[in-house]
Amino acid sequence: MKRVGTALAIIGAMAMASGAASAQTGKYRPPVDKVEAFVAEPMPPGFGVQHTDVDGPVFTDPRGMTLYRWPLNNLRNGNAGDRKDKAPECGDEKQTVTTGLMSPYPGGLILPDLETRPACTQAWPPVFAADDAKPVGRWGIVERNGGKKQWTYEGLPIYTSALDTKPGHVIGSSRRWNRGDSGSHREVIGPAPDAPPAFVVRTVATGRMLTTDTGFSVYASEGDGPNKSNCVAACLKEWRPVAAPQAAQARGDWGIIERSPGIKQWTFRGRPLYTRIFETRSRSLEGSDVPGWHNVFTQENPKMPAEFTIQDTRVGEIIADKNGKSIYLYRCGDDAQDQLACDHPSTTQAYRMAVCGGGDPDRCLKSFPYVLAAANAKSDSLIWATMYIDPKTGKPAKADQPGALHVWTYRERPIYTHGLDLAPGDMNADGWGEFNGKRNGYKGFFVRDDYLGNAN
């Protein structure tokens, strides 16, 4: 077996009514005007629902920690993840070598930093069920290898993340990248949105966006009044009212207006809803470029810290620092059987150091400098935060540690600029790394993700 370092050197609760926000002590509420309504369902004793910054309502264990699952994913050279109603693949044994599932490199390479690499169940603690626990609703029970019982949801075993330390945290999630080259990721699980069957709620870079059941974006017009459509004549040549069936009933945030005798239209929070007639791209935000028209969100993401800006680049709008320099996110998944993420500063930094500086921390600081935060910098949300980093190791540091940097983070991952970006709008490092940055590398922090590959 060869060391992977050689390869790296080469590559460089039911008490909550449907949709009601919790007022219980210890619960977190995102700093947004409205949170997404959800459909209550039977749950195991002590389980609940928690609103989060960017993933909407999520299921939680009795401690209030977000629940995840690991669906089976097809990778470049095989697959990884849990299978429905089968013993979990996430085990207690620490993985020591790569499998060759994701890359052209052969399996059997020794993984870096084995002395600190956790076993799968240390990174993703299983949610155990008591011996006398009974299935309820979509929640079932599976027996682990070794005999312990673990809760499942829709047949897949459920876990918490060791990175989540408080209610409302979704630090364990890195969102859904393009699968195949980027690894087999865990996903947050939550209740169904409280929406009529004709609508779907999808997570995008700016929030929980409303689409039709066929995937096309839903829009609202500033020219309409509360529960009144003013889109007539020429307007109807570009915008199609979302028709409500004759038997449809108003409920919660959802209402119905009558455009003309017998012709009904859906409204959301008093705003009449439309699709754009000539739109060909699903989950698009292009209609929001039309003056006076906006995509509709069940819940928008919290605002980014005030010092950040938005810049136009050759490939779309991107978040930038106070000087207008484009911001990048680092993503990483290792190639072991348990497919652990390596993009958090508490994980090995060997992969990141390889792609940003050939293993040299000083080169990394020049090519991808951290976005520094003032000593008194604060964030109202859990998704944006700050932390101290040891720039020599890339690991978390104490505030009084000599040389420690106070940096901005997103999902508790540091954010970066790029040394070759000289002016606002420059973006020379999007896709920097393996497989265009999907597996191990840097991607631009795009404001909108209606263009392929720009999801954050």
Kinemage of the C-alpha trace (Angstrom):
@kinemage 1
@onewidth
@group {chain A} dominant
@subgroup {mainchain}
@vectorlist {calphas} color= white
{ca met a 1} P 0.000 0.000 0.000
{ca lys a 2} L 1.156 3.543 -0.749
{ca arg a 3} L 0.483 6.553 1.373
{ca val a 4} L -2.237 8.880 0.126
{ca gly a 5} L 0.175 11.753 0.820
{ca thr a 6} L 2.106 10.678 -2.263
{ca ala a 7} L -1.004 11.035 -4.387
{ca leu a 8} L -1.780 14.368 -2.734
{ca ala a 9} L 1.629 15.645 -3.609
{ca ile a 10} L 0.902 14.645 -7.167
{ca ile a 11} L -2.399 16.415 -7.415
{ca gly a 12} L -1.298 19.473 -5.377
{ca ala a 13} P -42.468 16.814 18.395
{ca met a 14} L -46.044 16.353 17.737
{ca ala a 15} L -46.756 19.179 20.196
{ca met a 16} L -45.956 21.486 17.327
{ca ala a 17} L -49.044 22.008 15.178
{ca ser a 18} L -48.654 21.930 11.423
{ca gly a 19} L -46.287 24.736 10.494
{ca ala a 20} L -46.208 26.374 13.896
{ca ala a 21} L -42.847 27.785 14.963
{ca ser a 22} L -41.717 26.505 18.326
{ca ala a 23} L -41.708 28.816 21.311
{ca gln a 24} L -40.156 26.237 23.628
{ca thr a 25} L -37.069 27.166 25.605
{ca gly a 26} L -33.899 25.991 23.866
{ca lys a 27} L -35.405 26.018 20.391
{ca tyr a 28} L -33.750 28.100 17.693
{ca arg a 29} L -35.637 30.363 15.303
{ca pro a 30} L -33.864 31.694 12.218
{ca pro a 31} L -33.537 35.481 11.917
{ca val a 32} L -35.953 35.679 8.966
{ca asp a 33} L -39.418 37.205 8.704
{ca lys a 34} L -41.225 33.902 8.147
{ca val a 35} L -40.405 30.234 8.567
{ca glu a 36} L -41.716 27.381 6.507
{ca ala a 37} L -44.922 25.628 7.539
{ca phe a 38} L -44.762 21.845 7.680
{ca val a 39} L -47.050 18.853 7.937
{ca ala a 40} L -47.000 17.265 11.389
{ca glu a 41} L -46.626 13.505 11.479
{ca pro a 42} L -46.289 10.787 14.143
{ca met a 43} L -42.777 10.544 15.596
{ca pro a 44} L -40.963 8.417 18.158
{ca pro a 45} L -41.196 9.675 21.765
{ca gly a 46} L -39.030 12.741 22.363
{ca phe a 47} L -38.378 13.449 18.680
{ca gly a 48} L -39.353 16.864 17.339
{ca val a 49} L -39.069 19.441 14.567
{ca gln a 50} L -36.681 22.396 14.574
{ca his a 51} L -36.564 25.341 12.170
{ca thr a 52} L -33.125 25.971 10.679
{ca asp a 53} L -31.451 28.773 8.755
{ca val a 54} L -31.203 27.192 5.309
{ca asp a 55} L -32.723 23.712 5.411
{ca gly a 56} L -36.189 24.659 6.636
{ca pro a 57} L -37.827 22.477 9.307
{ca val a 58} L -35.762 19.403 10.219
{ca phe a 59} L -36.389 16.398 12.428
{ca thr a 60} L -34.504 16.280 15.720
{ca asp a 61} L -33.646 13.708 18.349
{ca pro a 62} L -34.687 14.159 22.023
{ca arg a 63} L -31.691 16.512 22.536
{ca gly a 64} L -32.837 18.767 19.711
{ca met a 65} L -30.029 17.704 17.345
{ca thr a 66} L -30.685 17.586 13.596
{ca leu a 67} L -31.238 14.156 12.051
{ca tyr a 68} L -29.538 12.916 8.886
{ca arg a 69} L -29.540 9.850 6.659
{ca trp a 70} L -27.032 8.403 4.206
{ca pro a 71} L -28.813 7.268 1.030
{ca leu a 72} L -27.023 4.896 -1.306
{ca asn a 73} L -25.231 6.895 -4.000
{ca asn a 74} L -23.697 5.764 -7.264
{ca leu a 75} L -20.071 6.873 -7.472
{ca arg a 76} L -17.519 6.754 -10.243
{ca asn a 77} L -16.410 3.175 -9.557
{ca gly a 78} L -19.121 1.766 -7.296
{ca asn a 79} L -21.533 2.960 -4.653
{ca ala a 80} L -21.635 3.837 -0.963
{ca gly a 81} L -24.334 4.533 1.592
{ca asp a 82} L -27.104 2.757 3.432
{ca arg a 83} L -29.692 0.518 1.832
{ca lys a 84} L -33.317 0.572 2.888
{ca asp a 85} L -34.250 -1.839 5.680
{ca lys a 86} L -30.710 -3.237 5.804
{ca ala a 87} L -28.072 -3.109 8.550
{ca pro a 88} L -26.319 0.313 8.476
{ca glu a 89} L -23.049 0.639 6.555
{ca cys a 90} L -21.729 3.259 9.002
{ca gly a 91} L -19.706 1.154 11.458
{ca asp a 92} L -17.501 1.425 14.530
{ca glu a 93} L -14.298 0.381 12.768
{ca lys a 94} L -11.956 3.178 11.708
{ca gln a 95} L -11.245 3.139 7.982
{ca thr a 96} L -7.556 3.300 7.123
{ca val a 97} L -7.368 3.081 3.316
{ca thr a 98} L -9.100 4.432 0.240
{ca thr a 99} L -11.518 2.326 -1.773
{ca gly a 100} L -11.033 3.777 -5.251
{ca leu a 101} L -14.761 4.503 -5.573
{ca met a 102} L -14.437 8.141 -6.577
{ca ser a 103} L -11.164 8.662 -8.374
{ca pro a 104} L -8.780 7.269 -10.977
{ca tyr a 105} L -6.359 6.471 -8.145
{ca pro a 106} L -6.406 2.839 -7.030
{ca gly a 107} L -7.857 1.735 -3.732
{ca gly a 108} L -5.573 0.781 -0.855
{ca leu a 109} L -3.885 4.170 -0.332
{ca ile a 110} L -3.371 4.894 3.364
{ca leu a 111} L -5.540 7.772 4.540
{ca pro a 112} L -3.895 10.843 6.090
{ca asp a 113} L -3.892 11.686 9.807
{ca leu a 114} L -5.059 8.243 10.918
{ca glu a 115} L -4.346 9.066 14.546
{ca thr a 116} L -7.172 11.630 14.529
{ca arg a 117} L -9.452 10.220 11.844
{ca pro a 118} L -12.732 9.158 13.466
{ca ala a 119} L -14.672 5.986 12.857
{ca cys a 120} L -17.902 6.513 10.934
{ca thr a 121} L -20.053 6.240 14.061
{ca gln a 122} L -17.906 8.853 15.814
{ca ala a 123} L -18.516 11.356 13.022
{ca trp a 124} L -22.117 10.223 12.551
{ca pro a 125} L -23.499 8.867 15.864
{ca pro a 126} L -26.375 6.452 15.213
{ca val a 127} L -29.737 7.279 16.773
{ca phe a 128} L -30.386 4.160 18.816
{ca ala a 129} L -33.820 2.800 19.639
{ca ala a 130} L -34.698 1.264 23.001
{ca asp a 131} L -35.168 -2.495 23.100
{ca asp a 132} L -38.915 -2.066 23.578
{ca ala a 133} L -39.308 0.715 20.970
{ca lys a 134} L -42.025 0.270 18.351
{ca pro a 135} L -42.181 1.622 14.786
{ca val a 136} L -44.422 4.646 14.340
{ca gly a 137} L -45.571 6.155 11.040
{ca arg a 138} L -42.599 6.421 8.679
{ca trp a 139} L -40.197 5.684 11.513
{ca gly a 140} L -38.931 2.120 11.729
{ca ile a 141} L -36.208 0.156 13.458
{ca val a 142} L -33.289 -1.816 12.029
{ca glu a 143} L -30.785 -4.020 13.801
{ca arg a 144} L -27.145 -2.997 13.512
{ca asn a 145} L -24.320 -5.469 13.159
{ca gly a 146} L -23.708 -6.347 16.781
{ca gly a 147} L -27.354 -6.388 17.772
{ca lys a 148} L -28.141 -2.776 18.728
{ca lys a 149} L -31.326 -1.251 17.352
{ca gln a 150} L -31.276 1.968 15.322
{ca trp a 151} L -34.137 4.203 14.244
{ca thr a 152} L -34.854 4.528 10.527
{ca tyr a 153} L -36.893 6.997 8.496
{ca glu a 154} L -38.512 5.712 5.334
{ca gly a 155} L -36.326 2.631 5.696
{ca leu a 156} L -32.955 4.419 5.963
{ca pro a 157} L -30.991 4.492 9.257
{ca ile a 158} L -30.746 7.916 10.909
{ca tyr a 159} L -27.812 9.674 12.536
{ca thr a 160} L -26.812 12.926 14.160
{ca ser a 161} L -23.629 14.826 13.269
{ca ala a 162} L -20.722 15.230 15.681
{ca leu a 163} L -20.290 18.739 14.224
{ca asp a 164} L -23.733 19.891 15.412
{ca thr a 165} L -23.566 21.169 18.979
{ca lys a 166} L -26.847 23.041 19.454
{ca pro a 167} L -30.474 23.028 18.210
{ca gly a 168} L -30.698 24.632 14.784
{ca his a 169} L -27.252 23.471 13.697
{ca val a 170} L -26.956 21.824 10.282
{ca ile a 171} L -23.160 21.895 10.239
{ca gly a 172} L -23.086 18.228 9.263
{ca ser a 173} L -24.738 19.077 5.968
{ca ser a 174} L -22.718 20.218 2.983
{ca arg a 175} L -25.735 20.293 0.664
{ca arg a 176} L -26.097 18.105 -2.396
{ca trp a 177} L -23.208 18.487 -4.817
{ca asn a 178} L -23.128 16.783 -8.204
{ca arg a 179} L -22.825 13.134 -7.261
{ca gly a 180} L -20.372 10.729 -8.804
{ca asp a 181} L -17.233 12.855 -8.537
{ca ser a 182} L -18.028 14.503 -5.211
{ca gly a 183} L -18.695 11.585 -2.919
{ca ser a 184} L -21.641 10.079 -1.096
{ca his a 185} L -23.077 12.736 1.212
{ca arg a 186} L -25.375 12.599 4.193
{ca glu a 187} L -28.603 14.576 3.902
{ca val a 188} L -30.807 16.390 6.372
{ca ile a 189} L -34.265 14.905 6.871
{ca gly a 190} L -37.377 16.873 7.753
{ca pro a 191} L -41.153 16.915 7.536
{ca ala a 192} L -43.033 17.566 4.324
{ca pro a 193} L -43.759 21.241 3.592
{ca asp a 194} L -47.391 22.216 4.166
{ca ala a 195} L -48.135 22.922 0.507
{ca pro a 196} L -50.860 21.836 -1.935
{ca pro a 197} L -49.973 18.829 -4.137
{ca ala a 198} L -49.310 21.053 -7.149
{ca phe a 199} L -46.248 22.629 -5.455
{ca val a 200} L -42.784 21.501 -4.368
{ca val a 201} L -40.347 23.287 -2.041
{ca arg a 202} L -36.717 23.070 -3.131
{ca thr a 203} L -33.566 24.188 -1.307
{ca val a 204} L -31.515 26.645 -3.369
{ca ala a 205} L -28.677 29.022 -2.504
{ca thr a 206} L -31.045 31.778 -1.388
{ca gly a 207} L -33.659 29.815 0.524
{ca arg a 208} L -36.518 27.357 0.292
{ca met a 209} L -37.934 28.134 -3.131
{ca leu a 210} L -41.394 27.297 -4.423
{ca thr a 211} L -41.793 25.455 -7.725
{ca thr a 212} L -44.578 23.589 -9.453
{ca asp a 213} L -44.666 19.802 -9.223
{ca thr a 214} L -43.050 19.762 -12.676
{ca gly a 215} L -40.083 21.784 -11.395
{ca phe a 216} L -40.787 25.243 -12.815
{ca ser a 217} L -40.334 28.286 -10.617
{ca val a 218} L -43.264 30.145 -9.120
{ca tyr a 219} L -43.276 33.956 -9.159
{ca ala a 220} L -45.147 36.879 -7.629
{ca ser a 221} L -45.614 40.417 -8.942
{ca glu a 222} L -45.126 43.722 -7.131
{ca gly a 223} L -47.959 45.058 -9.291
{ca asp a 224} L -50.544 42.870 -7.578
{ca gly a 225} L -52.464 43.827 -4.480
{ca pro a 226} L -53.093 41.614 -1.468
{ca asn a 227} L -55.142 38.677 -2.777
{ca lys a 228} L -55.731 40.578 -6.033
{ca ser a 229} L -54.175 39.930 -9.427
{ca asn a 230} L -53.516 42.894 -11.698
{ca cys a 231} L -51.807 40.764 -14.344
{ca val a 232} L -54.105 41.093 -17.370
{ca ala a 233} L -53.896 41.628 -21.129
{ca ala a 234} L -50.236 41.957 -22.208
{ca cys a 235} L -49.007 40.659 -18.851
{ca leu a 236} L -50.631 37.297 -19.532
{ca lys a 237} L -48.502 36.839 -22.647
{ca glu a 238} L -45.462 36.241 -20.412
{ca trp a 239} L -46.947 35.132 -17.094
{ca arg a 240} L -49.392 32.276 -16.513
{ca pro a 241} L -51.523 32.316 -13.323
{ca val a 242} L -51.134 29.101 -11.313
{ca ala a 243} L -54.637 27.656 -11.541
{ca ala a 244} L -56.298 26.179 -8.464
{ca pro a 245} L -58.680 23.218 -8.915
{ca gln a 246} L -62.354 23.846 -8.298
{ca ala a 247} L -62.259 21.619 -5.222
{ca ala a 248} L -59.166 23.280 -3.716
{ca gln a 249} L -59.500 24.801 -0.249
{ca ala a 250} L -57.570 27.672 1.319
{ca arg a 251} L -55.454 26.778 4.350
{ca gly a 252} L -52.642 28.352 6.316
{ca asp a 253} L -50.438 30.466 4.043
{ca trp a 254} L -52.333 29.252 0.983
{ca gly a 255} L -55.320 31.116 -0.422
{ca ile a 256} L -57.456 31.155 -3.543
{ca ile a 257} L -58.778 34.076 -5.550
{ca glu a 258} L -61.259 34.047 -8.430
{ca arg a 259} L -59.812 35.733 -11.505
{ca ser a 260} L -63.098 35.455 -13.373
{ca pro a 261} L -66.225 33.382 -12.809
{ca gly a 262} L -65.108 29.788 -12.240
{ca ile a 263} L -61.382 30.512 -12.825
{ca lys a 264} L -59.380 30.226 -9.601
{ca gln a 265} L -55.758 31.128 -8.866
{ca trp a 266} L -53.481 30.102 -5.996
{ca thr a 267} L -52.035 32.699 -3.641
{ca phe a 268} L -49.261 32.335 -1.058
{ca arg a 269} L -49.261 34.681 1.932
{ca gly a 270} L -51.682 36.873 0.001
{ca arg a 271} L -49.595 37.043 -3.194
{ca pro a 272} L -51.100 35.653 -6.424
{ca leu a 273} L -48.827 33.040 -8.014
{ca tyr a 274} L -47.595 32.669 -11.601
{ca thr a 275} L -45.189 30.722 -13.760
{ca arg a 276} L -43.261 32.262 -16.638
{ca ile a 277} L -44.606 31.000 -19.951
{ca phe a 278} L -41.373 30.856 -21.956
{ca glu a 279} L -39.133 29.564 -19.175
{ca thr a 280} L -37.327 26.377 -20.171
{ca arg a 281} L -34.997 25.918 -17.194
{ca ser a 282} L -36.400 24.232 -14.091
{ca arg a 283} L -35.755 25.821 -10.692
{ca ser a 284} L -34.885 29.066 -12.464
{ca leu a 285} L -34.393 32.525 -11.000
{ca glu a 286} L -34.385 34.227 -14.397
{ca gly a 287} L -37.915 35.559 -13.948
{ca ser a 288} L -36.692 37.582 -10.975
{ca asp a 289} L -34.544 39.561 -13.409
{ca val a 290} L -37.756 41.038 -14.825
{ca pro a 291} L -38.467 44.314 -12.979
{ca gly a 292} L -41.236 43.921 -10.426
{ca trp a 293} L -41.214 40.102 -10.401
{ca his a 294} L -39.747 37.790 -7.762
{ca asn a 295} L -39.336 34.104 -7.024
{ca val a 296} L -41.483 32.926 -4.131
{ca phe a 297} L -39.869 31.412 -1.038
{ca thr a 298} L -41.460 29.595 1.866
{ca gln a 299} L -38.403 30.703 3.831
{ca glu a 300} L -35.527 32.906 2.724
{ca asn a 301} L -32.006 32.478 3.996
{ca pro a 302} L -30.791 34.869 6.707
{ca lys a 303} L -28.963 37.897 5.369
{ca met a 304} L -25.216 37.620 5.015
{ca pro a 305} L -23.097 39.823 7.326
{ca ala a 306} L -23.319 43.506 6.414
{ca glu a 307} L -19.704 43.819 5.306
{ca phe a 308} L -20.153 41.403 2.398
{ca thr a 309} L -21.151 42.507 -1.091
{ca ile a 310} L -22.525 40.921 -4.255
{ca gln a 311} L -20.534 41.206 -7.468
{ca asp a 312} L -21.286 40.376 -11.092
{ca thr a 313} L -18.814 37.952 -12.655
{ca arg a 314} L -18.516 36.364 -16.071
{ca val a 315} L -20.541 33.368 -14.819
{ca gly a 316} L -23.069 34.973 -12.501
{ca glu a 317} L -23.530 36.842 -9.248
{ca ile a 318} L -21.211 35.887 -6.430
{ca ile a 319} L -20.759 36.852 -2.783
{ca ala a 320} L -17.682 38.990 -2.278
{ca asp a 321} L -15.780 40.500 0.644
{ca lys a 322} L -15.879 44.158 1.644
{ca asn a 323} L -13.319 44.929 -1.078
{ca gly a 324} L -15.356 43.213 -3.777
{ca lys a 325} L -13.119 40.143 -4.046
{ca ser a 326} L -14.973 36.947 -4.929
{ca ile a 327} L -15.469 34.438 -2.117
{ca tyr a 328} L -14.863 30.714 -2.449
{ca leu a 329} L -16.031 27.697 -0.483
{ca tyr a 330} L -13.833 24.640 -0.034
{ca arg a 331} L -15.364 21.182 -0.460
{ca cys a 332} L -13.808 17.818 0.209
{ca gly a 333} L -14.823 14.185 0.548
{ca asp a 334} L -12.340 11.392 1.118
{ca asp a 335} L -12.395 8.115 -0.785
{ca ala a 336} L -12.771 5.713 2.148
{ca gln a 337} L -15.720 3.326 2.353
{ca asp a 338} L -17.453 5.535 4.949
{ca gln a 339} L -17.120 8.631 2.716
{ca leu a 340} L -16.376 11.120 5.498
{ca ala a 341} L -16.222 14.805 4.608
{ca cys a 342} L -12.865 16.565 4.909
{ca asp a 343} L -13.955 20.168 4.413
{ca his a 344} L -14.361 21.148 8.084
{ca pro a 345} L -11.318 22.596 9.914
{ca ser a 346} L -11.573 19.867 12.555
{ca thr a 347} L -10.863 17.245 9.864
{ca thr a 348} L -7.568 16.508 8.113
{ca gln a 349} L -6.148 19.484 6.210
{ca ala a 350} L -3.870 17.340 4.037
{ca tyr a 351} L -6.225 17.423 1.049
{ca arg a 352} L -6.791 21.181 1.169
{ca met a 353} L -3.104 21.950 1.653
{ca ala a 354} L -2.337 19.777 -1.379
{ca val a 355} L -4.619 21.642 -3.801
{ca cys a 356} L -4.008 25.172 -2.513
{ca gly a 357} L -0.244 25.014 -2.037
{ca gly a 358} L 1.296 21.618 -2.756
{ca gly a 359} L 1.350 20.923 0.974
{ca asp a 360} L 2.930 24.290 1.890
{ca pro a 361} L 0.744 26.311 4.333
{ca asp a 362} L 2.411 29.589 3.357
{ca arg a 363} L 1.621 29.034 -0.315
{ca cys a 364} L -1.972 28.233 0.642
{ca leu a 365} L -2.274 31.535 2.516
{ca lys a 366} L -1.158 33.372 -0.611
{ca ser a 367} L -3.272 31.449 -3.116
{ca phe a 368} L -6.430 31.208 -0.977
{ca pro a 369} L -6.328 33.742 1.889
{ca tyr a 370} L -8.947 33.410 4.624
{ca val a 371} L -11.625 36.107 4.771
{ca leu a 372} L -10.675 37.837 8.013
{ca ala a 373} L -13.285 38.960 10.537
{ca ala a 374} L -12.950 41.864 12.931
{ca ala a 375} L -12.488 40.929 16.576
{ca asn a 376} L -16.022 42.146 17.358
{ca ala a 377} L -17.658 40.667 14.242
{ca lys a 378} L -21.035 39.076 14.933
{ca ser a 379} L -23.731 37.204 13.049
{ca asp a 380} L -27.421 36.922 13.842
{ca ser a 381} L -27.678 33.470 12.276
{ca leu a 382} L -26.162 30.056 12.921
{ca ile a 383} L -25.158 29.579 9.311
{ca trp a 384} L -22.736 32.544 9.285
{ca ala a 385} L -20.201 32.684 12.124
{ca thr a 386} L -16.561 33.333 12.958
{ca met a 387} L -13.787 31.177 14.400
{ca tyr a 388} L -10.082 31.338 15.159
{ca ile a 389} L -7.794 29.330 12.858
{ca asp a 390} L -4.146 28.334 13.138
{ca pro a 391} L -2.943 29.292 9.633
{ca lys a 392} L -0.040 26.845 9.769
{ca thr a 393} L -2.259 23.812 10.351
{ca gly a 394} L -5.667 24.987 9.134
{ca lys a 395} L -7.133 23.712 12.410
{ca pro a 396} L -9.285 25.579 14.949
{ca ala a 397} L -7.279 27.672 17.418
{ca lys a 398} L -7.848 29.525 20.657
{ca ala a 399} L -8.323 33.286 20.561
{ca asp a 400} L -5.093 33.909 22.487
{ca gln a 401} L -2.972 31.537 20.413
{ca pro a 402} L -0.041 33.406 18.800
{ca gly a 403} L -0.630 33.922 15.099
{ca ala a 404} L -4.251 32.751 15.178
{ca leu a 405} L -6.542 34.327 12.568
{ca his a 406} L -10.133 35.354 13.247
{ca val a 407} L -12.001 34.301 10.101
{ca trp a 408} L -15.533 34.224 8.705
{ca thr a 409} L -17.209 30.855 8.215
{ca tyr a 410} L -20.263 29.471 6.455
{ca arg a 411} L -21.655 26.220 7.874
{ca glu a 412} L -18.602 26.452 10.134
{ca arg a 413} L -16.299 26.117 7.114
{ca pro a 414} L -13.872 29.011 6.547
{ca ile a 415} L -14.383 31.088 3.414
{ca tyr a 416} L -11.609 32.339 1.168
{ca thr a 417} L -10.626 34.788 -1.552
{ca his a 418} L -8.092 34.018 -4.303
{ca gly a 419} L -4.689 35.603 -4.806
{ca leu a 420} L -5.099 35.970 -8.579
{ca asp a 421} L -8.403 37.844 -8.326
{ca leu a 422} L -7.324 41.473 -8.505
{ca ala a 423} L -10.521 43.438 -9.168
{ca pro a 424} L -14.203 43.132 -8.208
{ca gly a 425} L -15.829 40.576 -10.476
{ca asp a 426} L -12.649 38.572 -11.052
{ca met a 427} L -13.196 34.873 -10.462
{ca asn a 428} L -10.201 32.818 -11.488
{ca ala a 429} L -10.469 29.916 -9.040
{ca asp a 430} L -13.969 28.502 -9.507
{ca gly a 431} L -13.447 24.769 -9.907
{ca trp a 432} L -9.871 24.822 -8.602
{ca gly a 433} L -8.988 21.256 -7.583
{ca glu a 434} L -9.930 17.673 -8.386
{ca phe a 435} L -12.842 17.100 -10.768
{ca asn a 436} L -13.379 20.859 -11.191
{ca gly a 437} L -13.373 21.300 -7.432
{ca lys a 438} L -16.209 18.846 -6.832
{ca arg a 439} L -14.275 16.273 -4.843
{ca asn a 440} L -11.421 18.287 -3.362
{ca gly a 441} L -11.219 21.941 -4.240
{ca tyr a 442} L -12.731 25.407 -4.337
{ca lys a 443} L -15.988 26.648 -5.820
{ca gly a 444} L -17.317 30.178 -6.036
{ca phe a 445} L -19.947 31.188 -3.475
{ca phe a 446} L -22.725 31.969 -5.944
{ca val a 447} L -25.773 33.951 -4.906
{ca arg a 448} L -28.009 32.011 -7.243
{ca asp a 449} L -27.781 28.432 -8.365
{ca asp a 450} L -30.070 28.220 -11.380
{ca tyr a 451} L -26.998 27.512 -13.509
{ca leu a 452} L -25.634 23.987 -13.387
{ca gly a 453} L -22.960 23.446 -10.745
{ca asn a 454} L -23.447 26.711 -8.872
{ca ala a 455} L -25.302 25.256 -5.866
{ca asn a 456} L -23.907 26.064 -2.445
